Amino acid sequence: MASVLMTSEDLHCRLCTEFFRQPKILRCGHTFCLHCLSVWVDHHKAKRHGYFHCPTCDEELKTPAGGLETLTTNILALKDKPVIEPEIENADIMGGHCRVHDKAFTLYCKMCEVPLCVSCKMPAHKGHRVAQLREVAVDFRERISNQLKTLKSKVTEAEDLCDALDKYDKAIDDIKNEVQARAEELKTAVNNYCETITKELSDSEMTEEKIMARMTLASLKGRYLEYSKLIKEDTQNTEDITIVNLGTQLQQTLDTLDNNSLDFPCDNPLTFITGEAIDNIDIPAWFGEVHVNIHRSGSNVNNVSQSSEPALDPPSFPNSTSSPINLDDVVTSRNSRNRTNGNISPAGSSNSSTWDTSDLLNAMNSKPDLQVLSGKSETLPARTSGYDIYASATLPNNNRRVSSLGTAGRTGNRKKGRIIGTFQGLASNRDHCRPTAIDVVGDMIVVIDRYLNKVLMYDKMGHIKFEIGPQQGLDNPRDVVITKGKNMAVLDCGSKEVKYFTGQRKMFTPLGKFLRAFRLNELHQEPQRMAINHKDELLITDDHTKSVAVYSKEGRLIHTIPSRKGERLFEAPKYIAVGPRNEIIVSDWQGHCIKAFDSHGRFLFQYGSMGTDLGQFLHPCGITVDTVGHIIVCDNRNNRIHLLTEDGNFRLNLQTETDGLHNPQDVCVNKYGHLMIAESSGIIKTLKYLKDEY
């Protein structure tokens, strides 16, 4: 027997009185056929545009943006016939009496699931399994008891769902208010700053000076006209005494003017340094973002594929929101070869993210249900290789993050990201910087300027906040790295030392305070650049020995690459980076390539050659490894930035000369996963190149 859930009346549309066809449930809880509802809305418009009234309760409802078809389907009404009140011909079930034979029901047909009298058994139910009604009733009483328990639990579950949805609506309203308050707060801050500048300009007005200048001008003009009239063109006819007196008075006037300067008070009286252009500001990072943790049935993560290569299906995530990140939860695809790890589906598989009632309740009860983030998102390392990349991670705030670069052919026809910030690096004396290295500590951007012999620190808007220079003992700085303790280790080629300074302002320690230093080995006479591995060990390239030296944080030389004397692996080792497994990656300035080694110095691969084609370099410079394992290299003279897979295969050019890139010198990745680019001219750019879906 079917479960007793709805009556026959519940399965009929109140507009057409027929069984539901495409039943759509409204926000008020009433259900109608899609066609019937469409006709009703067309003929019963509400006063407000885009609204209609429920045919049953007359509640005013908003028409969905995607049309009535996008309303939720009432799956409980998707039945071909009622699930109770079965039509039993010639029977009065509730009365317990057969109207055909005028006899009481004493039997029950298990095959037809109907009660019978003695006469009903023949011939309609001949050969069927028939039992005594009294025995069947005992089973039904127990079954009904269990069904009622199940129904009660479903009622409780539905109540919890409604409560969760109410909380969700309240969370939306709260965040709307928070967003408006945030907007007002920012608006007030901008207005206050505007008033401050206006007041400062008003205070700087030179009203008195202007009045005095006007008076002086009038006096000088008067004297000039007076003297001009007295001095005739033919001075020979003028009396001598008059000429002497006029000459004396005129000289006195000129002497007075010499003692009172008529020059403007300063050479450059007023300058307005405009801030970042609105188009270049990352509004979500500045204002905040809304992240929703609910994946509705059939929702997909969009791929950014732009080519004919096979694209990966979007990843499906487990229901749990508290599992730690699996560093191997990555799918890669190279042509027809696919690999799957962890919870990610292989290419060609069909799976979409779905949820049932318990999933929704878990999502609603998880923290946070719905939140506004300040633009700060943790970036966890994951492994990638190949051409098609999806990396998933469970972040500390329980948001799931999918980073994707899309799919494309080897021509590099991919979305390359967009520049979200640009500024001209300046020192405190307004001199343009010429960066040779860039790194980040927190929200601060650290730039090495070897021409000014300074370490320059900027905020993310490009304002100079602090600098360390010769007064702090720097001679010829070349590179800087950030230690685990958020201190700055600066490679000083002039003194052949590594010097440590504080990288953040702490309670009892100022920013940029000198901490300690250690001297390099006497063999390393031409140190070039530096990197730091996961053990806080420093890796330094040296052009004199054509090698890489690995030092402990205390300054002890651990080993070199190459380790054998006389072996030559580099032409001119320059920049250096460390991979997620402590791989050592070096850009060879004169060799026009990069070379990779494991942590023990064993050769792994080489990428690049001299030239201008794809996969070639003209003097590679800065190099870094991003949060998902890509190797990113500055191609200085070709005016482009290469993005490679972790095993050294070309993937695409992130930026080229056509994008406005000129002589990229160094790169690094900030805590938001954006690429920081330092050009030789001192231009600092922020590139958002990973597509993030939450």
C-alpha positions as CSV (number, residue, x, y, z in Angstrom):
1,M,0.0,0.0,0.0
2,A,1.3,3.5,-0.8
3,S,2.4,5.8,1.9
4,V,-0.3,8.2,3.1
5,L,1.2,11.7,2.5
6,M,-1.3,13.8,0.5
7,T,-5.0,13.7,-0.2
8,S,-6.5,13.7,-3.6
9,E,-7.5,17.3,-3.2
10,D,-3.8,18.2,-2.5
11,L,-2.8,16.8,-5.9
12,H,-5.2,19.0,-7.9
13,C,-4.4,22.5,-9.2
14,R,-6.9,25.0,-7.8
15,L,-7.0,26.8,-11.1
16,C,-7.7,24.0,-13.5
17,T,-9.0,21.4,-10.9
18,E,-6.9,18.7,-12.7
19,F,-3.9,16.8,-11.5
20,F,-0.8,18.9,-11.4
21,R,1.3,19.4,-14.6
22,Q,4.7,21.0,-13.9
23,P,3.7,22.0,-10.3
24,K,5.4,25.2,-9.2
25,I,5.3,26.2,-5.5
26,L,5.1,29.9,-4.6
27,R,6.7,31.7,-1.7
28,C,3.4,31.7,0.2
29,G,3.4,27.8,0.0
30,H,0.6,27.3,-2.6
31,T,1.1,25.2,-5.7
32,F,-0.2,25.6,-9.2
33,C,0.4,24.2,-12.7
34,L,3.0,26.2,-14.6
35,H,0.6,26.8,-17.5
36,C,-2.3,27.8,-15.2
37,L,0.0,30.2,-13.2
38,S,1.3,31.8,-16.4
39,V,-2.2,32.5,-17.7
40,W,-3.3,33.8,-14.2
41,V,-0.3,36.2,-14.1
42,D,-0.9,37.5,-17.6
43,H,-4.6,38.3,-16.8
44,H,-4.1,39.5,-13.2
45,K,-1.3,42.0,-13.0
46,A,-0.4,43.6,-9.7
47,K,-0.2,47.3,-9.3
48,R,3.6,47.2,-9.0
49,H,5.5,46.2,-12.1
50,G,7.0,42.7,-11.9
51,Y,4.6,41.5,-9.2
52,F,1.5,39.3,-9.1
53,H,-1.0,38.0,-6.5
54,C,-1.4,34.4,-5.4
55,P,-4.7,33.0,-6.7
56,T,-5.4,31.4,-3.3
57,C,-4.2,33.8,-0.5
58,D,-3.9,37.0,-2.6
59,E,-0.3,37.6,-1.3
60,E,1.7,39.9,-3.5
61,L,4.7,38.1,-4.9
62,K,7.6,39.1,-7.1
63,T,8.0,37.5,-10.5
64,P,11.4,35.7,-10.7
65,A,14.0,37.3,-12.9
66,G,14.2,34.2,-15.0
67,G,10.5,33.8,-15.3
68,L,7.9,31.6,-13.7
69,E,9.8,28.5,-15.0
70,T,12.5,29.1,-12.5
71,L,10.1,28.7,-9.5
72,T,10.8,25.7,-7.3
73,T,9.1,22.5,-8.5
74,N,6.8,20.8,-5.9
75,I,8.2,17.3,-6.1
76,L,5.5,16.0,-3.7
77,A,2.9,16.9,-6.2
78,L,4.6,15.0,-9.1
79,K,2.2,12.1,-9.0
80,D,0.1,10.5,-11.7
81,K,-2.8,9.8,-9.3
82,P,-3.7,10.2,-5.6
83,V,-1.7,8.2,-3.1
84,I,-4.8,7.6,-0.9
85,E,-8.5,7.2,-1.5
86,P,-7.9,4.6,-4.3
87,E,-11.0,4.1,-6.4
88,I,-12.4,0.7,-5.4
89,E,-15.4,0.0,-7.6
90,N,-18.6,-0.7,-5.8
91,A,-17.0,-0.4,-2.3
92,D,-17.5,1.8,0.7
93,I,-14.2,1.4,2.5
94,M,-14.8,3.7,5.3
95,G,-18.1,2.2,6.0
96,G,-16.6,-1.4,6.0
97,H,-19.5,-2.7,3.9
98,C,-19.6,-3.9,0.3
99,R,-22.3,-2.1,-1.6
100,V,-22.5,-4.6,-4.3
101,H,-23.1,-7.7,-2.3
102,D,-24.4,-6.0,0.8
103,K,-22.0,-7.9,3.0
104,A,-19.3,-6.9,5.5
105,F,-15.6,-6.9,4.5
106,T,-13.9,-9.9,6.0
107,L,-11.1,-10.5,3.5
108,Y,-8.2,-8.5,2.0
109,C,-6.6,-9.0,-1.4
110,K,-2.8,-8.4,-1.0
111,M,-2.2,-8.2,-4.7
112,C,-4.8,-5.5,-5.4
113,E,-4.5,-4.0,-1.9
114,V,-8.3,-3.7,-1.4
115,P,-10.7,-5.2,1.2
116,L,-13.2,-7.9,0.0
117,C,-16.4,-9.5,1.1
118,V,-16.8,-13.3,0.7
119,S,-18.6,-12.8,-2.6
120,C,-16.0,-10.4,-4.0
121,K,-13.4,-13.1,-4.0
122,M,-14.9,-14.8,-7.0
123,P,-14.3,-14.3,-9.8
124,A,-12.5,-10.9,-9.9
125,H,-9.8,-12.0,-7.4
126,K,-9.5,-15.6,-8.3
127,G,-5.9,-16.8,-7.9
128,H,-4.9,-13.7,-5.9
129,R,-3.3,-13.8,-2.4
130,V,-6.2,-13.3,-0.1
131,A,-5.9,-13.1,3.7
132,Q,-8.3,-12.5,6.6
133,L,-8.9,-8.8,7.1
134,R,-8.4,-9.2,10.9
135,E,-4.9,-10.5,10.4
136,V,-4.0,-7.8,7.9
137,A,-5.3,-5.1,10.2
138,V,-2.8,-6.2,12.9
139,D,0.1,-5.7,10.4
140,F,-1.4,-2.3,9.3
141,R,-1.6,-1.0,12.8
142,E,2.1,-1.6,13.3
143,R,2.9,-0.2,9.9
144,I,0.8,2.9,10.5
145,S,2.6,3.4,13.9
146,N,5.9,3.4,12.1
147,Q,4.6,5.6,9.3
148,L,3.4,8.2,11.8
149,K,6.9,8.2,13.5
150,T,8.5,8.7,10.1
151,L,6.0,11.4,9.2
152,K,6.6,13.1,12.6
153,S,10.3,13.2,11.9
154,K,9.7,14.6,8.5
155,V,7.5,17.3,10.0
156,T,10.3,18.2,12.5
157,E,12.8,18.2,9.6
158,A,10.5,20.5,7.6
159,E,10.2,22.8,10.6
160,D,13.9,22.9,11.0
161,L,14.3,23.6,7.3
162,C,11.8,26.5,7.5
163,D,13.6,27.9,10.6
164,A,16.9,27.6,8.8
165,L,15.5,29.4,5.8
166,D,14.1,32.1,8.0
167,K,17.6,32.5,9.6
168,Y,19.1,32.6,6.1
169,D,16.7,35.4,5.1
170,K,17.6,37.3,8.3
171,A,21.3,36.8,7.5
172,I,20.7,38.3,4.1
173,D,19.0,41.3,5.5
174,D,21.7,41.8,8.1
175,I,24.4,41.6,5.5
176,K,22.5,44.1,3.3
177,N,22.5,46.5,6.2
178,E,26.2,45.8,6.8
179,V,26.9,46.5,3.1
180,Q,25.0,49.7,3.2
181,A,26.7,50.7,6.5
182,R,30.1,49.8,4.9
183,A,29.2,52.0,1.9
184,E,28.2,54.9,4.1
185,E,31.3,54.5,6.2
186,L,33.5,54.6,3.1
187,K,31.5,57.5,1.7
188,T,31.9,59.4,5.0
189,A,35.7,58.6,5.1
190,V,36.1,59.9,1.5
191,N,34.0,63.1,2.3
192,N,36.0,63.7,5.5
193,Y,39.3,63.4,3.6
194,C,38.0,65.7,0.8
195,E,37.1,68.2,3.5
196,T,40.5,67.9,5.0
197,I,42.2,68.6,1.7
198,T,39.8,71.5,1.0
199,K,40.6,73.0,4.4
200,E,44.3,72.5,3.9
201,L,44.0,74.3,0.6
202,S,41.9,77.1,2.1
203,D,44.5,77.5,4.9
204,S,47.2,77.7,2.3
205,E,45.6,80.6,0.4
206,M,48.0,83.6,0.3
207,T,45.4,86.4,0.7
208,E,47.6,88.9,2.5
209,E,50.5,88.3,0.1
210,K,48.1,88.8,-2.8
211,I,46.9,92.2,-1.4
212,M,50.5,93.3,-0.8
213,A,51.5,92.3,-4.3
214,R,48.6,94.3,-5.8
215,M,49.6,97.4,-3.8
216,T,53.2,97.1,-4.8
217,L,52.2,96.7,-8.4
218,A,50.1,99.8,-8.3
219,S,52.8,101.8,-6.6
220,L,55.5,100.7,-9.1
221,K,53.2,101.5,-12.0
222,G,52.5,105.0,-10.6
223,R,56.2,105.8,-10.1
224,Y,57.1,104.5,-13.5
225,L,54.5,106.7,-15.2
226,E,55.6,109.7,-13.1
227,Y,59.2,109.3,-13.9
228,S,58.5,108.7,-17.6
229,K,56.6,112.0,-17.9
230,L,59.5,114.0,-16.3
231,I,62.1,112.4,-18.5
232,K,61.7,113.7,-22.0
233,E,63.0,112.0,-25.0
234,D,65.6,114.6,-25.5
235,T,67.4,114.6,-22.1
236,Q,69.8,117.4,-23.3
237,N,67.0,120.0,-22.9
238,T,66.3,118.9,-19.3
239,E,68.0,120.8,-16.4
240,D,71.0,119.1,-14.9
241,I,69.7,119.3,-11.3
242,T,66.5,117.7,-12.3
243,I,68.3,114.8,-14.0
244,V,70.5,114.2,-10.9
245,N,67.5,114.3,-8.5
246,L,65.4,111.9,-10.6
247,G,68.4,109.5,-11.0
248,T,68.9,109.5,-7.3
249,Q,65.2,108.8,-6.5
250,L,65.0,106.1,-9.1
251,Q,68.1,104.4,-7.7
252,Q,66.7,104.5,-4.2
253,T,63.5,102.9,-5.5
254,L,65.4,100.1,-7.3
255,D,67.5,99.5,-4.1
256,T,64.3,99.1,-2.1
257,L,63.0,96.6,-4.6
258,D,66.2,94.6,-4.5
259,N,65.9,94.3,-0.7
260,N,62.2,93.1,-1.0
261,S,62.0,90.1,-3.4
262,L,59.2,89.9,-5.8
263,D,59.7,86.2,-6.4
264,F,57.1,83.6,-5.6
265,P,57.7,81.9,-2.2
266,C,58.6,78.5,-3.8
267,D,59.4,76.9,-7.1
268,N,56.7,74.2,-7.0
269,P,54.0,75.8,-4.8
270,L,51.1,73.4,-5.3
271,T,50.9,69.7,-6.4
272,F,48.1,67.2,-6.3
273,I,49.3,63.6,-6.5
274,T,46.3,61.7,-7.8
275,G,45.6,58.3,-6.2
276,E,44.9,55.0,-7.9
277,A,42.6,55.2,-10.9
278,I,39.2,53.7,-10.1
279,D,39.5,51.2,-13.0
280,N,42.7,49.9,-11.4
281,I,41.3,49.4,-7.8
282,D,40.3,45.9,-6.8
283,I,36.9,47.0,-5.4
284,P,36.1,43.6,-3.8
285,A,39.4,43.6,-1.9
286,W,38.9,47.2,-0.8
287,F,35.2,47.0,0.0
288,G,34.4,43.3,0.8
289,E,32.8,40.3,-0.8
290,V,29.8,38.1,-0.1
291,H,30.4,34.4,-0.2
292,V,27.5,32.0,-0.1
293,N,28.2,28.4,1.0
294,I,25.2,26.8,-0.6
295,H,25.4,24.8,-3.9
296,R,22.0,24.3,-5.3
297,S,20.9,21.2,-7.2
298,G,22.5,21.1,-10.6
299,S,24.8,24.1,-10.0
300,N,28.2,23.9,-11.7
301,V,31.5,25.7,-11.3
302,N,32.1,27.4,-14.6
303,N,35.2,26.6,-16.6
304,V,37.0,29.4,-18.4
305,S,38.0,27.2,-21.3
306,Q,38.5,29.0,-24.6
307,S,39.7,26.3,-27.0
308,S,38.8,23.0,-28.6
309,E,40.8,20.9,-26.1
310,P,38.7,18.7,-23.9
311,A,37.6,20.6,-20.8
312,L,37.3,19.1,-17.3
313,D,33.9,18.7,-15.7
314,P,33.6,21.0,-12.6
315,P,34.8,19.4,-9.4
316,S,32.3,17.9,-7.0
317,F,33.0,18.4,-3.3
318,P,32.2,16.2,-0.3
319,N,29.3,17.2,2.0
320,S,31.6,17.8,5.0
321,T,32.8,21.4,5.4
322,S,35.4,20.7,8.0
323,S,37.7,18.2,6.4
324,P,41.3,19.5,6.0
325,I,42.8,20.3,2.6
326,N,44.1,17.4,0.6
327,L,47.2,18.7,-1.2
328,D,46.6,16.2,-4.0
329,D,43.0,17.1,-4.7
330,V,43.9,18.3,-8.2
331,V,42.8,17.1,-11.6
332,T,45.1,17.5,-14.6
333,S,44.6,16.6,-18.2
334,R,47.1,16.6,-21.1
335,N,45.3,15.9,-24.4
336,S,43.5,12.5,-23.8
337,R,45.4,11.5,-20.6
338,N,43.5,12.2,-17.4
339,R,44.3,11.7,-13.7
340,T,42.1,12.0,-10.7
341,N,43.1,12.4,-7.0
342,G,41.0,12.8,-3.9
343,N,37.5,14.2,-4.4
344,I,37.9,15.6,-7.9
345,S,36.2,14.0,-10.9
346,P,38.1,13.0,-14.1
347,A,37.5,14.6,-17.4
348,G,34.5,13.3,-19.2
349,S,32.6,12.2,-16.1
350,S,29.2,13.5,-15.4
351,N,28.5,14.8,-11.9
352,S,26.8,17.9,-10.6
353,S,26.7,19.3,-7.1
354,T,23.3,18.3,-5.5
355,W,21.9,18.5,-2.0
356,D,19.0,17.0,-0.1
357,T,17.3,18.4,3.0
358,S,20.0,17.3,5.4
359,D,22.7,18.8,3.2
360,L,20.8,22.1,3.2
361,L,20.3,22.0,7.0
362,N,24.0,21.2,7.5
363,A,24.9,24.2,5.2
364,M,22.5,26.4,7.1
365,N,23.9,25.4,10.5
366,S,27.5,25.7,9.5
367,K,29.5,28.8,10.4
368,P,29.4,31.2,8.7
369,D,26.0,30.8,6.9
370,L,26.5,33.8,4.8
371,Q,29.3,36.3,5.3
372,V,31.0,39.5,4.1
373,L,34.7,39.1,3.7
374,S,37.1,42.0,3.7
375,G,38.9,40.7,0.6
376,K,41.4,38.6,2.7
377,S,41.3,35.0,1.7
378,E,43.8,32.3,2.8
379,T,45.7,30.6,0.0
380,L,46.7,27.0,0.6
381,P,49.3,25.2,-1.5
382,A,48.2,22.5,-3.9
383,R,49.9,20.5,-6.5
384,T,49.3,21.0,-10.2
385,S,50.6,19.9,-13.6
386,G,49.4,19.6,-17.1
387,Y,47.1,21.9,-19.0
388,D,43.8,21.7,-17.2
389,I,43.8,22.7,-13.6
390,Y,41.2,22.6,-10.8
391,A,42.5,22.8,-7.2
392,S,40.1,22.6,-4.3
393,A,40.7,23.5,-0.7
394,T,38.7,23.9,2.5
395,L,39.6,27.3,3.9
396,P,39.7,28.1,7.6
397,N,36.4,30.0,7.1
398,N,34.8,26.9,5.7
399,N,34.5,28.3,2.2
400,R,35.5,26.1,-0.7
401,R,37.9,27.6,-3.2
402,V,38.4,26.4,-6.7
403,S,41.3,27.9,-8.7
404,S,41.2,27.5,-12.4
405,L,43.2,28.7,-15.3
406,G,41.0,27.1,-18.0
407,T,42.0,25.1,-21.0
408,A,43.7,26.1,-24.2
409,G,45.9,25.1,-27.0
410,R,49.7,25.5,-26.9
411,T,49.4,28.8,-28.8
412,G,48.7,30.4,-25.4
413,N,45.2,31.5,-26.3
414,R,43.9,31.8,-22.7
415,K,42.5,34.3,-20.4
416,K,45.6,36.0,-19.0
417,G,44.0,37.8,-16.1
418,R,43.8,41.6,-15.5
419,I,45.8,44.3,-13.9
420,I,44.0,45.4,-10.8
421,G,46.6,47.9,-9.5
422,T,49.5,50.0,-10.7
423,F,51.7,52.6,-9.1
424,Q,55.1,54.3,-9.7
425,G,57.5,53.4,-7.0
426,L,59.0,56.5,-5.4
427,A,61.4,57.0,-2.6
428,S,60.7,59.4,0.2
429,N,62.6,62.2,-1.7
430,R,60.3,61.5,-4.7
431,D,63.1,59.9,-6.7
432,H,61.9,57.2,-9.0
433,C,63.0,53.8,-7.9
434,R,64.7,51.2,-10.1
435,P,63.7,47.9,-8.5
436,T,65.8,44.7,-8.7
437,A,63.7,42.6,-6.4
438,I,60.2,42.6,-4.9
439,D,58.6,40.7,-2.1
440,V,55.6,41.1,0.3
441,V,55.2,41.0,4.1
442,G,51.5,41.1,5.1
443,D,50.0,44.0,3.1
444,M,53.3,45.7,2.7
445,I,55.2,45.6,-0.6
446,V,59.0,45.5,-0.2
447,V,61.2,46.7,-3.1
448,I,65.0,46.7,-3.4
449,D,66.4,49.7,-5.2
450,R,70.1,49.1,-5.9
451,Y,70.6,52.6,-7.5
452,L,69.4,54.4,-4.3
453,N,70.8,51.5,-2.2
454,K,67.6,51.3,-0.3
455,V,64.8,48.9,0.8
456,L,61.5,50.7,0.1
457,M,58.3,49.6,1.7
458,Y,54.9,50.6,0.3
459,D,51.3,50.0,1.3
460,K,49.0,48.3,-1.3
461,M,48.0,51.7,-2.6
462,G,51.6,52.5,-3.5
463,H,52.3,55.0,-0.7
464,I,55.9,54.9,0.7
465,K,55.7,53.9,4.3
466,F,59.3,53.2,5.3
467,E,62.8,52.9,3.9
468,I,66.1,51.4,5.0
469,G,69.2,52.8,3.4
470,P,72.9,53.6,3.9
471,Q,72.1,55.2,7.3
472,Q,71.0,51.7,8.5
473,G,74.2,50.1,7.2
474,L,73.2,49.0,3.7
475,D,75.9,49.3,1.1
476,N,74.6,47.6,-2.1
477,P,71.4,45.7,-1.5
478,R,70.4,43.2,-4.2
479,D,67.5,41.1,-2.9
480,V,65.2,40.6,0.0
481,V,63.2,37.6,1.4
482,I,60.7,37.3,4.2
483,T,61.4,34.8,7.0
484,K,58.8,32.7,8.9
485,G,59.1,35.3,11.7
486,K,58.0,38.1,9.3
487,N,61.5,39.6,9.3
488,M,63.4,40.8,6.2
489,A,66.6,39.2,5.2
490,V,68.5,41.6,2.9
491,L,71.4,40.4,0.6
492,D,74.0,43.2,0.8
493,C,76.5,42.7,-2.0
494,G,78.6,45.6,-1.0
495,S,79.5,44.1,2.4
496,K,79.0,40.5,1.3
497,E,76.5,40.0,4.2
498,V,73.0,39.0,4.8
499,K,71.4,41.5,7.2
500,Y,68.1,40.9,9.1
501,F,65.6,43.7,9.8
502,T,62.1,43.6,11.4
503,G,59.5,43.4,8.7
504,Q,56.5,44.4,10.8
505,R,55.8,46.9,13.5
506,K,55.4,45.1,16.9
507,M,54.5,46.2,20.4
508,F,58.1,46.9,21.5
509,T,59.9,46.6,18.2
510,P,59.8,49.3,15.5
511,L,59.6,48.5,11.8
512,G,63.0,48.2,10.0
513,K,65.0,47.7,13.2
514,F,68.4,46.0,12.5
515,L,68.5,42.6,14.2
516,R,71.7,40.8,13.1
517,A,73.9,39.9,10.2
518,F,76.2,37.1,9.0
519,R,79.0,37.2,6.4
520,L,79.1,35.1,3.3
521,N,81.8,32.5,2.6
522,E,85.0,34.1,1.2
523,L,84.5,32.2,-2.1
524,H,81.2,34.0,-2.8
525,Q,82.5,37.3,-4.1
526,E,79.7,38.2,-6.5
527,P,76.4,37.3,-4.8
528,Q,73.4,38.0,-7.0
529,R,70.0,37.0,-5.6
530,M,68.5,35.1,-2.8
531,A,65.5,32.8,-1.9
532,I,64.3,31.1,1.3
533,N,63.1,27.5,1.7
534,H,60.6,26.0,4.1
535,K,63.4,25.5,6.7
536,D,64.3,29.2,6.7
537,E,67.5,28.3,4.9
538,L,68.8,30.9,2.5
539,L,69.8,30.0,-1.1
540,I,72.1,32.5,-2.7
541,T,73.3,32.6,-6.4
542,D,76.9,33.7,-7.0
543,D,78.3,34.8,-10.3
544,H,81.9,34.4,-9.3
545,T,81.7,30.7,-8.6
546,K,78.7,30.1,-11.0
547,S,76.9,28.3,-8.2
548,V,74.1,28.3,-5.7
549,A,75.1,28.3,-2.0
550,V,72.7,27.1,0.7
551,Y,73.2,28.8,4.1
552,S,71.5,28.0,7.4
553,K,69.6,30.9,9.1
554,E,72.6,31.3,11.4
555,G,75.0,31.8,8.5
556,R,76.6,28.3,8.2
557,L,77.3,27.1,4.6
558,I,75.5,23.8,4.2
559,H,76.3,22.9,0.6
560,T,76.6,24.3,-2.9
561,I,75.2,23.5,-6.4
562,P,77.2,22.1,-8.2
563,S,78.9,20.3,-5.3
564,R,81.9,19.1,-7.3
565,K,84.7,21.5,-7.9
566,G,85.2,22.5,-11.6
567,E,81.7,21.4,-12.6
568,R,79.8,24.2,-14.4
569,L,76.0,24.2,-14.5
570,F,75.3,27.9,-15.1
571,E,76.5,30.7,-17.4
572,A,75.3,33.5,-15.1
573,P,73.0,32.4,-12.3
574,K,70.7,35.3,-11.4
575,Y,67.3,35.0,-9.7
576,I,66.3,32.0,-7.7
577,A,63.0,30.5,-6.3
578,V,62.0,27.5,-4.2
579,G,59.1,25.2,-5.1
580,P,56.6,23.5,-2.8
581,R,58.8,20.5,-2.3
582,N,61.9,22.6,-1.8
583,E,62.9,22.4,-5.5
584,I,65.5,24.9,-6.4
585,I,64.7,26.9,-9.6
586,V,67.4,29.2,-11.0
587,S,67.2,31.7,-13.9
588,D,70.4,31.7,-16.0
589,W,70.8,35.3,-17.3
590,Q,73.5,34.4,-20.0
591,G,72.2,30.9,-20.6
592,H,68.7,32.2,-21.5
593,C,67.0,29.4,-19.6
594,I,65.9,28.3,-16.2
595,K,67.1,25.1,-14.5
596,A,65.5,23.1,-11.7
597,F,67.1,20.9,-9.1
598,D,65.8,19.0,-6.1
599,S,66.7,20.0,-2.6
600,H,69.9,17.9,-2.7
601,G,71.1,19.5,-6.0
602,R,70.1,16.7,-8.4
603,F,69.1,18.1,-11.8
604,L,65.4,17.9,-12.6
605,F,64.8,19.8,-15.9
606,Q,65.7,22.8,-18.0
607,Y,63.4,25.1,-19.8
608,G,64.0,27.7,-22.5
609,S,66.7,28.8,-25.0
610,M,67.8,32.0,-26.5
611,G,65.2,33.6,-28.8
612,T,61.9,35.4,-29.2
613,D,59.5,32.5,-29.9
614,L,57.2,30.8,-27.4
615,G,59.3,29.0,-24.8
616,Q,62.4,31.1,-25.4
617,F,64.0,33.9,-23.4
618,L,66.1,36.9,-23.8
619,H,67.8,37.2,-20.4
620,P,65.3,35.7,-17.9
621,C,65.1,37.6,-14.6
622,G,62.8,37.3,-11.6
623,I,61.2,33.9,-10.9
624,T,58.6,32.7,-8.4
625,V,56.3,29.8,-7.7
626,D,52.7,30.5,-7.0
627,T,50.3,28.9,-4.5
628,V,49.2,26.1,-6.9
629,G,52.7,25.2,-8.1
630,H,53.1,27.2,-11.3
631,I,56.5,28.5,-12.1
632,I,56.4,32.2,-13.2
633,V,59.4,33.8,-15.0
634,C,60.2,37.3,-16.1
635,D,61.5,37.4,-19.7
636,N,63.2,40.8,-19.4
637,R,64.1,41.7,-23.0
638,N,61.1,40.0,-24.6
639,N,58.8,42.0,-22.4
640,R,56.7,39.1,-21.2
641,I,56.1,36.8,-18.3
642,H,56.0,33.0,-18.8
643,L,53.7,30.7,-16.8
644,L,54.9,27.1,-16.6
645,T,53.7,23.9,-15.0
646,E,55.6,22.5,-12.1
647,D,57.5,20.2,-14.3
648,G,58.6,23.0,-16.7
649,N,56.1,22.8,-19.5
650,F,55.0,26.1,-21.1
651,R,51.4,27.0,-20.4
652,L,50.9,30.6,-21.4
653,N,52.3,34.1,-21.4
654,L,50.6,35.9,-18.5
655,Q,51.6,39.4,-19.7
656,T,53.3,40.6,-22.9
657,E,54.3,43.9,-24.5
658,T,50.8,44.2,-26.0
659,D,49.4,44.2,-22.5
660,G,51.7,47.2,-21.6
661,L,54.5,45.2,-20.0
662,H,58.0,46.6,-20.3
663,N,61.2,45.0,-19.0
664,P,59.8,42.9,-16.1
665,Q,62.5,42.6,-13.5
666,D,61.1,40.5,-10.7
667,V,57.8,38.9,-9.5
668,C,56.3,37.6,-6.3
669,V,52.8,36.4,-5.2
670,N,51.0,38.2,-2.4
671,K,48.7,36.7,0.2
672,Y,45.7,37.1,-2.0
673,G,47.2,35.0,-4.7
674,H,47.8,38.0,-7.0
675,L,51.0,38.4,-8.9
676,M,53.1,41.4,-8.0
677,I,55.3,42.6,-11.0
678,A,58.2,45.0,-10.7
679,E,59.3,46.6,-14.0
680,S,62.8,48.1,-14.5
681,S,61.3,51.6,-14.7
682,G,59.9,51.4,-11.2
683,I,56.3,50.6,-12.2
684,I,54.7,48.1,-9.7
685,K,51.7,46.2,-11.0
686,T,49.2,43.7,-9.4
687,L,47.9,41.0,-11.7
688,K,44.9,38.8,-10.9
689,Y,45.3,35.8,-13.0
690,L,43.8,32.8,-11.1
691,K,40.0,32.5,-11.5
692,D,38.5,31.9,-8.0
693,E,35.1,30.4,-7.5
694,Y,33.5,30.2,-4.0
